[in-house]
């Protein structure tokens, strides 16, 4: 009988005790890292970047206030459709959040905002949440490479917090990266 009681305790009682211990004394928090806390350093060769040895902050008039997702687009095609569909998933989760905005900046030399809006038959854009802006090549490149500290072949989406610090880069062609963006936005909203 003692063996049965011990086995019953080990199979039922011990996991319950471990769960209660972790629930009572565990601290389940995930902090999203702040990028470039020690400045940009020499990691990027773009000459227009601010190379001070302090927290890098995005400083550009085109970047709105609040938490924001910045998306850069330069070419039309099937890849654009996939990116827009993934961004629509983000919009579906946060469209009513007043403290978050999604901004798409297109390079007018290769694609027009109207080309993106033509996807409106398949993708629903909520204008209050998702803003689309057409920029000339110089302004677009300055915003992407100088303000957002991105490389030429870099991911196309940047998450920026309310203090204009870069919190992450996301390749939204991968569904897992879009899921990570959504999760980190939820965490960031509770953090601030």
PyMOL commands that set and color helices and strands:
alter all, ss='L'
color gray80, all
select helices_A, chain A and resi 2-25+78-94+113-121+137-147+175-191
alter helices_A, ss='H'
color red, helices_A
select strands_A, chain A and resi 67-73+100-107+130-135+157-160+166-170
alter strands_A, ss='S'
color yellow, strands_A
deselect
rebuild
show_as cartoon
